[in-house]
């Protein structure tokens, strides 16, 4: 899920309903969901990455998993025509599931990490790429996080600071926090941190003036705690009536609503279709 300023709506694509991989596109206007009739949508998938590219004014979709294959295709959503178009870049990240796509401080879309369990289930990626509107360009920051997939990543819409936490790794402790300023990644001090989770949700919150991480799973147990990254440390938020514990939820910040929206996820083998707004 990602917010599309062109249409002024949240865009949700795909997912898994417990039986099949979905290829439908939905928009959310703050009140209701509307299914969009798309002539040629991307293939159905889950755990793909989506983010809005302020430079080309398109939502970028990359990668994902469809059960029998890990995907490495790139698609662009045009909010003006409400259509998906497949891109054919000359260069591209490797096909991967659980990638982290996010808005770079310069407005472009960056991609980091992921893995391909069909190719090598013990190999997690630690490379970083940026979409320039027509092609993927590999970035080489002086420092990058440890290789991982399914980490939570969020962008502070005020400070432009990117924060990444947790995820799945191979023989490496993933319970660490990294921030990105558009030039390099910096690992943060090991102080109070959220529990080690993967498949969590991260979203900017104007109310709390920071990035909020919610849910995720660790050792087969779904979480329902909310943590706030204030730019230099994590703070546990005492939410009185949180959503059900879940992992794999879709989230995005809607600046028109002034708060973040969370949809779906999985809890104890059940797929959820509830919608939440983080307002206080």
Backbone torsions as a table, in degrees:
resi	resn	phi	psi	omega
1	UNK	NA	144.5	178.5
2	UNK	-153.3	152.9	175.0
3	UNK	-87.1	133.1	-179.8
4	UNK	-110.7	103.4	-179.6
5	UNK	-62.5	-24.3	-178.4
6	UNK	-65.4	-47.0	178.6
7	UNK	-91.2	-14.1	-178.8
8	UNK	72.4	25.9	-176.9
9	UNK	-136.3	160.3	170.5
10	UNK	-79.3	139.9	-179.7
11	UNK	-115.0	125.0	178.6
12	UNK	-118.9	130.1	178.2
13	UNK	-129.8	139.0	167.6
14	UNK	67.5	-153.5	-175.0
15	UNK	118.4	-172.2	-179.4
16	UNK	-135.8	127.8	-175.6
17	UNK	-100.3	11.0	-178.4
18	UNK	100.1	-18.0	179.6
19	UNK	-125.3	-37.0	-176.3
20	UNK	-144.4	160.3	177.0
21	UNK	-88.6	127.6	-170.3
22	UNK	-90.4	149.2	177.8
23	UNK	-129.5	25.4	-178.9
24	UNK	-93.4	155.1	-179.3
25	UNK	-118.7	132.1	-179.4
26	UNK	-128.7	150.9	173.6
27	UNK	-120.1	150.9	178.8
28	UNK	-129.5	126.7	-175.8
29	UNK	-106.2	12.1	-178.0
30	UNK	99.9	-15.3	179.5
31	UNK	-121.2	-44.2	-175.2
32	UNK	-148.3	159.9	175.7
33	UNK	-93.2	141.2	178.2
34	UNK	-131.1	126.1	177.3
35	UNK	-78.6	132.6	-178.0
36	UNK	-99.3	128.8	176.5
37	UNK	-78.4	112.9	-178.3
38	UNK	-116.3	127.4	-175.9
39	UNK	-67.2	-45.7	-176.6
40	UNK	-132.4	80.1	-179.3
41	UNK	-79.2	165.6	171.6
42	UNK	-62.1	162.9	175.6
43	UNK	-63.4	150.1	177.7
44	UNK	-59.7	144.1	-176.1
45	UNK	-167.7	166.5	171.4
46	UNK	-134.0	173.6	-178.5
47	UNK	44.0	41.9	171.4
48	UNK	-90.2	174.8	176.3
49	UNK	-111.6	141.2	177.1
50	UNK	-138.1	139.2	176.3
51	UNK	-160.7	153.7	-179.3
52	UNK	-89.6	132.5	178.1
53	UNK	-99.1	107.6	-177.3
54	UNK	-69.8	-18.8	-178.9
55	UNK	-75.9	-51.8	-179.3
56	UNK	-91.3	-8.2	-179.0
57	UNK	61.0	41.7	177.2
58	UNK	-131.8	152.0	170.3
59	UNK	-87.1	129.4	-177.8
60	UNK	-101.6	130.5	175.4
61	UNK	-117.1	130.9	179.5
62	UNK	-140.5	141.2	170.1
63	UNK	69.6	-157.9	-179.1
64	UNK	119.5	-177.6	-175.3
65	UNK	-136.1	138.1	179.6
66	UNK	-129.2	31.6	174.7
67	UNK	86.1	-58.3	-178.1
68	UNK	-97.2	-9.0	-176.6
69	UNK	-155.4	148.6	169.6
70	UNK	-97.4	135.4	-170.5
71	UNK	-101.7	151.2	178.5
72	UNK	-134.9	25.2	-179.4
73	UNK	-89.6	156.9	179.9
74	UNK	-119.0	130.0	179.8
75	UNK	-127.6	150.1	-178.7
76	UNK	-122.2	130.1	177.1
77	UNK	-100.7	124.9	178.8
78	UNK	-103.1	109.9	-178.3
79	UNK	-70.3	-17.0	178.7
80	UNK	-76.2	-38.5	-179.3
81	UNK	-105.2	-6.4	-178.5
82	UNK	54.8	50.1	-178.4
83	UNK	-135.1	153.0	170.9
84	UNK	-98.8	140.4	175.1
85	UNK	-133.1	129.5	177.7
86	UNK	-76.3	132.0	175.6
87	UNK	-90.6	155.4	179.6
88	UNK	-129.2	70.7	-178.5
89	UNK	-69.3	151.5	176.5
90	UNK	-73.2	-29.7	179.7
91	UNK	-127.2	154.9	-176.3
92	UNK	-163.0	151.5	168.5
93	UNK	-60.7	159.9	175.5
94	UNK	-65.2	152.3	175.1
95	UNK	-55.0	134.3	-174.2
96	UNK	-158.8	151.3	171.4
97	UNK	-109.7	156.9	178.1
98	UNK	67.3	28.7	178.9
99	UNK	-73.7	157.4	174.4
100	UNK	-106.2	112.1	174.6
101	UNK	-108.5	135.2	-177.1
102	UNK	-156.8	161.7	177.8
103	UNK	-77.6	124.3	174.6
104	UNK	-71.0	152.9	176.3
105	UNK	-54.2	-21.1	178.1
106	UNK	-87.7	0.7	177.3
107	UNK	99.8	-16.6	178.4
108	UNK	-78.0	173.6	178.3
109	UNK	-100.9	129.0	177.0
110	UNK	-108.9	152.2	175.9
111	UNK	-126.3	137.1	177.4
112	UNK	-139.8	140.0	168.8
113	UNK	71.5	-154.0	-175.9
114	UNK	105.5	178.8	176.2
115	UNK	-157.6	164.4	-180.0
116	UNK	-127.3	92.4	-176.7
117	UNK	-63.9	-22.1	178.1
118	UNK	-76.1	-32.1	-178.4
119	UNK	-84.5	-49.7	179.4
120	UNK	-159.4	98.9	-175.0
121	UNK	-65.6	-11.7	-179.7
122	UNK	-103.0	2.5	-178.2
123	UNK	-107.1	115.4	174.3
124	UNK	-105.1	143.5	-175.7
125	UNK	-88.4	147.1	178.3
126	UNK	-131.5	21.9	178.6
127	UNK	-93.3	163.5	-174.6
128	UNK	-132.8	135.9	-177.8
129	UNK	-132.0	158.0	176.3
130	UNK	-131.5	136.9	178.6
131	UNK	-86.2	125.7	-178.3
132	UNK	-103.9	11.9	179.7
133	UNK	106.8	-25.3	179.1
134	UNK	-141.5	-13.8	-176.6
135	UNK	-151.1	157.8	172.8
136	UNK	-92.7	132.1	178.7
137	UNK	-117.1	124.8	-179.3
138	UNK	-73.5	133.9	178.1
139	UNK	-100.0	153.1	-179.4
140	UNK	-134.1	69.8	177.2
141	UNK	-61.4	152.9	178.4
142	UNK	-56.3	-34.5	179.0
143	UNK	-135.4	138.8	176.4
144	UNK	-130.9	156.4	176.2
145	UNK	-63.9	163.0	173.4
146	UNK	-59.8	148.3	179.4
147	UNK	-56.9	139.6	-177.4
148	UNK	-168.6	170.1	173.6
149	UNK	-139.9	161.7	175.0
150	UNK	59.3	29.3	174.6
151	UNK	-80.4	161.9	172.2
152	UNK	-88.9	137.3	178.8
153	UNK	-140.7	133.2	179.9
154	UNK	-142.0	159.5	-178.6
155	UNK	-122.5	127.2	173.8
156	UNK	-74.0	114.3	-174.0
157	UNK	-70.0	-12.4	179.6
158	UNK	-95.1	-47.8	-177.1
159	UNK	-93.0	-12.6	-176.4
160	UNK	66.5	15.8	177.7
161	UNK	-80.8	131.2	176.8
162	UNK	-96.5	134.8	178.0
163	UNK	-126.7	136.5	179.9
164	UNK	-129.6	138.4	-179.4
165	UNK	-142.5	144.4	168.9
166	UNK	67.8	-148.8	-178.6
167	UNK	106.6	-171.3	177.3
168	UNK	-105.1	136.5	177.7
169	UNK	-139.5	176.2	177.8
170	UNK	-117.8	110.9	176.6
171	UNK	60.3	26.2	177.5
172	UNK	-134.5	138.2	177.4
173	UNK	-69.5	117.9	-178.4
174	UNK	-93.3	-0.6	-178.8
175	UNK	-81.4	71.7	178.4
176	UNK	-146.7	157.9	-175.5
177	UNK	-116.5	133.0	179.1
178	UNK	-126.3	143.5	174.0
179	UNK	-122.7	149.2	-177.5
180	UNK	-128.0	131.7	-176.9
181	UNK	-108.7	9.8	-177.0
182	UNK	98.4	-11.1	179.7
183	UNK	-119.6	-49.5	-178.9
184	UNK	-149.0	162.6	175.0
185	UNK	-94.2	145.4	177.2
186	UNK	-131.4	124.8	177.2
187	UNK	-76.9	134.6	-175.5
188	UNK	-89.2	157.1	-179.4
189	UNK	-58.1	146.1	179.5
190	UNK	-80.6	82.0	175.2
191	UNK	-111.9	-144.1	178.1
192	UNK	-64.0	123.2	-178.8
193	UNK	-135.3	160.8	174.6
194	UNK	-63.6	163.3	172.0
195	UNK	-60.3	154.5	179.5
196	UNK	-67.3	116.2	-178.4
197	UNK	-136.6	158.8	169.6
198	UNK	-126.2	164.4	178.8
199	UNK	60.3	25.9	178.0
200	UNK	-80.6	175.6	179.6
201	UNK	-116.9	137.0	177.6
202	UNK	-129.6	139.0	-176.3
203	UNK	-152.7	147.2	174.3
204	UNK	-75.9	141.3	177.2
205	UNK	-125.7	116.0	176.3
206	UNK	-68.2	-33.1	179.4
207	UNK	-60.8	-44.3	-177.8
208	UNK	-97.2	-1.8	176.4
209	UNK	55.7	48.2	178.8
210	UNK	-176.6	-174.8	178.8
211	UNK	-94.5	128.7	179.7
212	UNK	-106.3	130.9	173.7
213	UNK	-105.2	133.0	-179.6
214	UNK	-131.0	141.7	169.8
215	UNK	67.1	-147.5	-173.3
216	UNK	102.9	-178.7	-178.4
217	UNK	-141.2	148.8	175.8
218	UNK	-150.1	130.3	-179.1
219	UNK	54.7	35.1	177.6
220	UNK	79.2	5.4	-179.1
221	UNK	-109.6	124.1	178.4
222	UNK	-80.1	147.1	-176.8
223	UNK	-109.8	158.1	176.5
224	UNK	-134.4	14.8	-179.1
225	UNK	-83.5	153.3	178.7
226	UNK	-119.0	130.3	-179.5
227	UNK	-123.6	139.8	-179.1
228	UNK	-109.9	125.5	173.0
229	UNK	-93.8	115.0	-174.2
230	UNK	-95.1	9.5	177.4
231	UNK	111.0	-19.0	179.8
232	UNK	-147.6	-7.0	-178.4
233	UNK	-161.5	159.7	175.2
234	UNK	-95.1	145.9	178.3
235	UNK	-135.6	127.4	178.7
236	UNK	-72.1	126.8	-179.6
237	UNK	-92.5	126.5	179.0
238	UNK	-83.6	71.4	178.0
239	UNK	-73.3	124.4	-174.1
240	UNK	-75.9	-37.5	-179.3
241	UNK	-129.4	74.7	-178.3
242	UNK	-75.9	165.0	172.1
243	UNK	-61.7	166.2	173.4
244	UNK	-56.4	150.0	172.7
245	UNK	-55.1	145.1	-178.1
246	UNK	-167.4	163.0	172.0
247	UNK	-134.9	156.4	177.4
248	UNK	74.9	21.9	178.3
249	UNK	-75.5	155.8	175.0
250	UNK	-97.3	137.3	-178.9
251	UNK	-141.1	154.1	173.7
252	UNK	-165.5	151.2	175.9
253	UNK	-91.2	130.3	178.9
254	UNK	-108.3	105.8	-177.7
255	UNK	-67.3	-22.7	178.0
256	UNK	-72.8	-36.8	175.6
257	UNK	-79.2	-27.5	-178.3
258	UNK	84.2	12.8	177.1
259	UNK	-156.5	173.5	-176.4
260	UNK	-89.6	154.8	178.6
261	UNK	-123.0	138.4	177.5
262	UNK	-123.0	136.1	179.3
263	UNK	-134.6	137.2	168.2
264	UNK	65.6	-152.4	-173.7
265	UNK	114.2	-172.5	-179.2
266	UNK	-130.0	143.3	179.0
267	UNK	-144.2	117.5	179.4
268	UNK	51.8	43.3	177.4
269	UNK	81.5	0.3	180.0
270	UNK	-105.3	132.1	176.9
271	UNK	-83.8	133.3	-175.5
272	UNK	-103.6	149.3	175.9
273	UNK	-133.2	32.4	178.4
274	UNK	-90.0	153.3	-178.3
275	UNK	-118.2	132.7	-179.3
276	UNK	-128.2	148.9	173.9
277	UNK	-121.2	132.9	179.2
278	UNK	-90.5	98.5	-173.3
279	UNK	-111.2	-21.9	-179.8
280	UNK	-160.6	NA	NA
